[in-house]
Amino acid sequence: MFDVIIAGCGPTGAMLAAELRLHDVRVLVLEKETEPKSFVRIVGLHIRSIELMAMRGLLDRIREHGRQRPAGGFFAATDKPAPKGLDSAHAYLLGIPQPVIERLLEEHAIHLGAQVRRGCVVADFEQDDDGVTVELADGEQLRSRYLVGCDGGRSTVRKLLGVGFPGEPSRTETLMGEMKVGVPQEEIAAKVTEIGETNKRFWLRPAGVGAYSVVVPAAGVSDRAEPPTLEDFKQQLRAIAGTDFGVHSPRWLSRFGDATRLAERYRVGRVLLAGDAAHIHPPTGGQGLNLGVQDAVNLGWKLAAQIRGWAPETLLDTYQAERHPVAEDVLDNTRAQMELHSTEPGPQAVRRLLTELMDFDEVNRYLIEKITGIGIRYDFGEGPDLLGRRLRDIDVKQGRLYGLLHRGRGLLLDRTERLTVGGWSDRVDYLADPAAALDGPCVLLRPDGHVAWIGDGQQDLDEHLSRWFGKPAN
Ligand SMILES: Cc1cc2nc3c(=O)[nH]c(=O)nc-3n(C[C@H](O)[C@H](O)[C@H](O)COP(=O)(O)OP(=O)(O)OC[C@H]3O[C@@H](n4cnc5c(N)ncnc54)[C@H](O)[C@@H]3O)c2cc1C
């Protein structure tokens, strides 16, 4: 008997497993692939995800494998630098191969005590009042108290749950691959710059050791069921650039679409959905993995609280209440970005107008805060602007704030030195006189770093501790 079975060991599943282990929850991750993916796609970790890695003590390890790039230029690939003074100590983008971030997150989960079983396909499940019986494709049955489907866009768990996945099917397909080229770099660079002015769905970029990452529209490459061939890439390159750049020796070739869908519910009884299993959208702006990792950090402590027995009655349902609107917003901004990628005159005109508007600092800041996840404000009710937002990694007496959040517990920052977390001290840490630039006398942080309360009265604090952390221990 496990507490939680997670279907899928992608970035979402691995992060969730690690978050649950911070609270001693017995976790089993079932992954259908026998080996980690070898598909080297560079993904970008945006500011909020980088912050989460810092909050869990993972950032130094991840940074060793990633490349820092400026945070700007992500909304519809609009060539605008980020505005000055973004509200983060980690205001950059971290480019990292997806298999590497997946491996690091899986290692982190295993290090914390999660079990990961590869080559196990979740084929069916049945839930009852006490738990979930999970059946694997080979007929083996496993039992847990909860099941979380982190099994990607084609999620078996979501389909078996019968949860609707409304949205739009894929309309625009794109080819992506890594291969060698037969012409000098300067020749490629000049052509790419010229075409890139108007066509944002085309690029050839050096991908290390003589290889290039190639992206071209798949228009006319009709059979979606078949993997693309090198000839498909050559044809598309010739159609767009008038040359195929002598591409040869592909390392991998793939295709992706722009289907945009959002699960109607994130929870049915003891079964939950997170990551691509709950939402899919085109990769424009590089948000999918970030969204999944952030789902995992939102869900982890709540599910752990439910299992440990201290969760207030409605806590687990705040997962959907908070994360569904965030995904809705990401889906919408990717829809908008896809329109701006069109080479038609109308969208190109809107694109030029938006590019001009982004010269206004507030517009640029608004879009960057959206894409990077630092603009998210959960609805915790009436209160100061900081309530419901994440607190940036500020300096505190003991070093950096995020260094105090590695264990995934709540934290009270008390500048009055008069308050106490009392009977919640097994779940919430306390820091008196943090000497920090706080926007309030005292701030209560949830384990995911979001501000749950701002104030200075003990009774008010106790009410909010109960709201988020349940009944106090005796
Ligand atoms: C071209 C491209 C570029 C992208 N770039 C970015 C980017 O820059 N930034 C970004 O944030 N996102 C990016 N993304 C999106 C990102 O790759 C996904 O959003 C992310 O992988 C989702 O993670 P996940 O763990 O939710 O799902 P997945 O990564 O799909 O993982 C699901 C896992 O579940 C396993 N599984 C499936 N079914 C079962 C089953 N029945 N039983 C057991 N295991 C199962 C799968 O094998 C897989 O390992 C990009 C996507 C594409 C296509």
The ligand as a Tripos MOL2 file, in Angstrom:
@<TRIPOS>MOLECULE
LIG
   53    58     1     0     0
SMALL
NO_CHARGES

@<TRIPOS>ATOM
      1 C1          8.9770   21.4910  -29.4050 C.3       1 LIG1
      2 C2          8.6180   21.6940  -27.9710 C.ar      1 LIG1
      3 C3          9.3210   22.6250  -27.2270 C.ar      1 LIG1
      4 C4          8.9910   22.8440  -25.8950 C.ar      1 LIG1
      5 N1          9.6710   23.7910  -25.1880 N.ar      1 LIG1
      6 C5          9.3080   24.0650  -23.9290 C.ar      1 LIG1
      7 C6          9.9690   25.0900  -23.1900 C.ar      1 LIG1
      8 O1         10.8850   25.7510  -23.6500 O.2       1 LIG1
      9 N2          9.5540   25.3210  -21.9020 N.ar      1 LIG1
     10 C7          8.5220   24.6220  -21.3540 C.ar      1 LIG1
     11 O2          8.1540   24.8960  -20.2050 O.2       1 LIG1
     12 N3          7.9010   23.6320  -22.0230 N.ar      1 LIG1
     13 C8          8.2600   23.3390  -23.2890 C.ar      1 LIG1
     14 N4          7.6160   22.3480  -23.9710 N.ar      1 LIG1
     15 C9          6.5310   21.6030  -23.3170 C.3       1 LIG1
     16 C10         7.0700   20.4970  -22.3930 C.3       1 LIG1
     17 O3          7.8990   19.6210  -23.1260 O.3       1 LIG1
     18 C11         5.9040   19.7220  -21.7660 C.3       1 LIG1
     19 O4          4.9360   20.6320  -21.3170 O.3       1 LIG1
     20 C12         6.3690   18.8690  -20.5820 C.3       1 LIG1
     21 O5          7.1580   17.8030  -21.0430 O.3       1 LIG1
     22 C13         5.1910   18.3190  -19.7830 C.3       1 LIG1
     23 O6          5.6770   17.5460  -18.7190 O.3       1 LIG1
     24 P1          4.7660   16.3930  -18.0750 P.3       1 LIG1
     25 O7          5.6210   15.7390  -17.0530 O.co2     1 LIG1
     26 O8          3.4850   16.9910  -17.6250 O.co2     1 LIG1
     27 O9          4.4070   15.4150  -19.2620 O.3       1 LIG1
     28 P2          5.4170   14.5350  -20.1620 P.3       1 LIG1
     29 O10         6.7280   15.2060  -20.3020 O.co2     1 LIG1
     30 O11         4.6520   14.2020  -21.3890 O.co2     1 LIG1
     31 O12         5.6600   13.2430  -19.2880 O.3       1 LIG1
     32 C14         4.6530   12.2570  -19.1440 C.3       1 LIG1
     33 C15         5.3220   10.9450  -18.7800 C.3       1 LIG1
     34 O13         4.3050    9.9680  -18.5530 O.3       1 LIG1
     35 C16         4.6900    8.7490  -19.1560 C.3       1 LIG1
     36 N5          3.4530    7.9930  -19.4220 N.ar      1 LIG1
     37 C17         2.5170    8.2460  -20.3500 C.ar      1 LIG1
     38 N6          1.5080    7.3660  -20.2660 N.ar      1 LIG1
     39 C18         1.8080    6.5320  -19.2390 C.ar      1 LIG1
     40 C19         1.1580    5.4150  -18.6540 C.ar      1 LIG1
     41 N7         -0.0420    4.9920  -19.1030 N.pl3     1 LIG1
     42 N8          1.7600    4.7860  -17.6100 N.ar      1 LIG1
     43 C20         2.9610    5.2140  -17.1440 C.ar      1 LIG1
     44 N9          3.6270    6.2560  -17.6770 N.ar      1 LIG1
     45 C21         3.0550    6.9210  -18.7010 C.ar      1 LIG1
     46 C22         5.4450    9.1860  -20.4000 C.3       1 LIG1
     47 O14         6.3250    8.1750  -20.8650 O.3       1 LIG1
     48 C23         6.2110   10.4070  -19.8930 C.3       1 LIG1
     49 O15         7.4700   10.0880  -19.3730 O.3       1 LIG1
     50 C24         7.9350   22.1010  -25.3010 C.ar      1 LIG1
     51 C25         7.2500   21.1390  -26.0440 C.ar      1 LIG1
     52 C26         7.5770   20.9380  -27.3800 C.ar      1 LIG1
     53 C27         6.8090   19.9200  -28.1830 C.3       1 LIG1
@<TRIPOS>BOND
     1     1     2 1
     2     2     3 ar
     3     2    52 ar
     4     3     4 ar
     5     4     5 ar
     6     4    50 ar
     7     5     6 ar
     8     6     7 ar
     9     6    13 1
    10     7     8 2
    11     7     9 ar
    12     9    10 ar
    13    10    11 2
    14    10    12 ar
    15    12    13 ar
    16    13    14 ar
    17    14    15 1
    18    14    50 ar
    19    15    16 1
    20    16    17 1
    21    16    18 1
    22    18    19 1
    23    18    20 1
    24    20    21 1
    25    20    22 1
    26    22    23 1
    27    23    24 1
    28    24    25 2
    29    24    26 1
    30    24    27 1
    31    27    28 1
    32    28    29 2
    33    28    30 1
    34    28    31 1
    35    31    32 1
    36    32    33 1
    37    33    34 1
    38    33    48 1
    39    34    35 1
    40    35    36 1
    41    35    46 1
    42    36    37 ar
    43    36    45 ar
    44    37    38 ar
    45    38    39 ar
    46    39    40 ar
    47    39    45 ar
    48    40    41 1
    49    40    42 ar
    50    42    43 ar
    51    43    44 ar
    52    44    45 ar
    53    46    47 1
    54    46    48 1
    55    48    49 1
    56    50    51 ar
    57    51    52 ar
    58    52    53 1
@<TRIPOS>SUBSTRUCTURE
     1 LIG1         1 GROUP 0 **** ****
